[in-house]
Amino acid sequence: MGLSAASRRAGFILAFAVILVYGWMAVRGPQGLQALLEKHREIRQLEEQNAATARENERRKQRIQRLQTSTSEQEMEIRKQLKLLRPGETTFILPDAPKENAAPAEVPTQP
């Protein structure tokens, strides 16, 4: 009761076809290689955001520490917030720099 060579060959071809389709779906399907690469890119981006946030938190902690311990830092911050000047000091207020991405003024052309 052995299987014939033709039916064995058909079984191998069917098994190979199933493996091939499964492999193609694993690479190209919605959960495939592209999705995996996108997830890795997203993870890298979030890690960079976390690192930037951690640096900002550390900078703010140092600023708070300086404000708690340094009277000159406290005075400077109070003067900045309340826009106070010492006698004899002068403040210069400069206009904002023009934006680089602003549309250039149109120049009339002569006919």
Secondary structure, DSSP 4 states (H G I P E B T S, - for coil): -PPPHHHHHHHHHHHHHHHHHHHHHHHHSTTSHHHHHHHHHHHHHHHHHHHHHHHHHHHHHHHHHHHHH-HHHHHHHHHHHHT---TT-----PPPPPPTTSPPPPPPPP-
